Amino acid sequence: RHYLLLEYITGQDLRQFIKQNGAQDQVKVLDWALKLADILVYLHGQNPPIIHRDLTPDNIVLKNDGEIVLIDFGAANEFLGTATGTLIGKQAYIAPEQLRGKANKASDLYSFGGTIYYLLTGQEPVPLFISHPKSANPDINEELDKLVSDLSAFEESERLADAVELKSRLTAIKEQLVDKAGVHG
C-alpha cells in the first residue's frame, strides 16, 4: 500500500499577510528570503534537481511561530533535460522559459525575484519585465534592488548562477543593512 502524508501547517500565506499588513521592512524580507534560499539550495541540490515551478507568495506560509514553509509541490518535478512541463504558476511569477514549457532552476530564481518584489512593495511584479522594487519604494537598498532585477532578467544567462549565489548575495545585503542600522541606530 502507498500512503501520502501531508503535514498540517498553521499560519497564513505571504500573499494574505502582505494584503493585511502591507509591504514589509527590508530586513524582515531578507530574513524570509534567506530561509527560502536555503530551501532552494536543498531542492536544486538534489540529483536530479527538484524544480518547484510555482514559487509565489501564495505558496509560502508564515507559520504562527514565525518560520517560513514552502508548500504546494504539486507543480514540482524532477528536472530532466529533455522534459517539458505544462504551464503552471501565476503569470507575473513565470519565467519566459517556463512559458515555453522548459522550466529549470533559473525559473525558480525568476519566481523568487518576483516574490521578493511583492513582499517589498505590496504590488504584483509586471509579467516578463525586469523588476525594480526601488521604483515603487525609493527607500529600498540599491543592492537589494539590483538583486531583484538580476533575478527577474528575461534571459536565463543574465540571472544568478544558482541558489547558492542567491544565498550569498542575500547574506551580504542583510549584513550591509544591519551594519548601517547599527551605525545610525
Helices and strands as residue ranges (DSSP letters): E 11-13, H 14-21, H 26-44, E 50-51, G 57-59, E 60-63, E 68-70, G 73-75, E 77-78, G 91-93, H 96-99, H 105-121, H 133-136, H 142-151, G 156-158, H 163-184
